Amino acid sequence: MKDDMRSGCPINLSLEVFGDKWSLLIIRDMIFGGKRHFRELLRSQEGISSNILADRLKMLVEQRMLTRRDDPTHKQKAIYSLTEMTIALVPIMAQLGAWGRRYLPVSEELSIRAELMENGGPALWDRFMDELRHDHLGTPLDGPPRVRATLQAAYEEVVARKAREKATA
């Protein structure tokens, strides 16, 4: 155990790695939003500052939650990828979303993915983790990726419906 960790408790050690708000939101945006570049992550709805983002990305790479490699299409860009230990957080993220939907005043458009993840349960989570392994780790995938596309389509459908309702109100 590292000397800077407070205890050997698995919950404490987990929180030492990803327990701050920004780290979890970066992981969320990479898992559910498919974001891989600094500028994409900087455009988070929650408004993370560039210095905080740079610090958290560095820490997540050091903790082996993410990897960083140069982007072959642009000299000054890097591509961040999830590692297996981060992909394994999908069920936890699904449960956090389900808990938030149940107990907090969420918006319909921002909670639709959580609803679908909760309703899909472990079978959906496993398919999604397979897609993430394919995208981030290069593992083979049985069939085309569908989970993130389904989640995104549901979000866009709610946004479009709310826009139509607002326009006719």
N, C-alpha and C positions, 0 to 999 in steps of 0.2 A: 504494500500500500504506500502511496506517495505521502511524504511528510506533510504536505499542505492540505491533505484531506482531513476533515474533522473527525471522522469515525469510519469504521468498517461496515456500517449499516448500508444495505443495498439501496434503500430509498435515498439516504443522504448522498451516497456516491453518485447515484443517477442524477440527483439535483445539482451536484457539483459540476456535472458535465453539461446538462442542458436545462438547468432550472431557471434561467432568467428569461424574461418575456421575449427579448429580441432573438435569442437563439431558437426558441420554439417557433417563433413566427418565420424566421428564415427557413427552418426545416419545413414548416407548413407550406410556404410558398414554393419550395423546391418539390415537395411531394405532390401537392394538389394543383399548383399553378404551372409546374414544368419549368420554372425559372432556373437558369443555369449561370447567368452572367451578373456581375456586380450591378450594372445599370438597371437590369430587370428587377433585381432584388431591392434596389434603392427606391423603386416606384411602388413600394408596398403601401397599401391604404393607410396603415398606421403611422407613416411618416418617419421612418428611421433616418437618422442623420448619417452622412457618409463616413464620418469617423467611427461611429458606433458600429456600423455595418462592417467596415474594414476590420475592426477589433474582433467582432464576433466571428467573422469568417476565418480569421487567423486562428482563433481559439478552437473553432470547430475542426479545422484542419489538424491542428496540434493534437486534439483529442481523438483523431481518427474517425470523426463523424462524417467528414467530407474529405474529398481529395480535390486538388487543384492542379490543372495543367494548362499550358499555353494553348490559346485558340489558334489553330493553323490558318484560319481565315483572316486574322487580324493580330498584328504584332503586339499591340498594347492591351489585348483582352485575355482574360483567363476564363476557363470553363470549370465550374464547380460540379462535382458529382457526389451523389449519396454513396455511402459505404453500406455494407450488409448490416452493420449494427444500427445504422440510421433507418434503413428500409424496414428493419424489424420493429420500428416504432409505429408503423401503420395501425395496428390494432389499438395501441394506446391513444393515438391521435383520433381514431374513430370513437373511442370511448369518451375522450375529452369533448369532442363535438356533440356526442349524444347527451352528455351531462349538461353542457352549456345550453343546448336546445331545451332541455327539460326545466332548467332552473333559472335561466337568465333571460333578459329581454332582447332576444336576437332578432335580426331582420330576416324576412323570408328568403330573400335572394342570397344572403350570405350563409344561411343555414341549410339550404337545400342539399348541398353536398353531404353535410353531416347526417341529414335524414336518410339519404340514399345509402351512405356507408353503414349506418345503424341497421337499416332494414335489410341490407345485403348480408350482414353478418360475416362470420369467418370465411365463408366460401368466396365472397367478394373481396375481402381483405387479401386472401391468398392470391387471387387472380391479379389484384392491383400490385402486390409485392412482386409477382413474377414480371409484370410490365416494367416496374421500376428497376428490377435487376437487369432486364433487357436494355433499358434506356441508359442506365448508369454504369452497369458492370459488364455489359456485352454478352450476357447469357442468352441462349436460344429461347424463343418464345413459341409456344403452341398456339397458332392462330394469330390474327391481327390484334393489336392493342385496342381495348374497348373501354376499359373502366374510366380512365381519365377523360376520354372523349364523351362518355355518357354523363359523367359528373359535370363537365363543362357545358354540354348541351342543356342539361337541366337548369343550370345557373342562367344561361342566356335566355332560356324560355321564360323563366320567372321575371328577369329584367325586362324583356320585351312585353310581357303581359302587363307589368306594372306601368310601363311607359304608355301602353294603349289605354289603360284605365285612367291614367293621369290626363291624357289628351282628351278623353271624352268626359271628364268630370267638370 
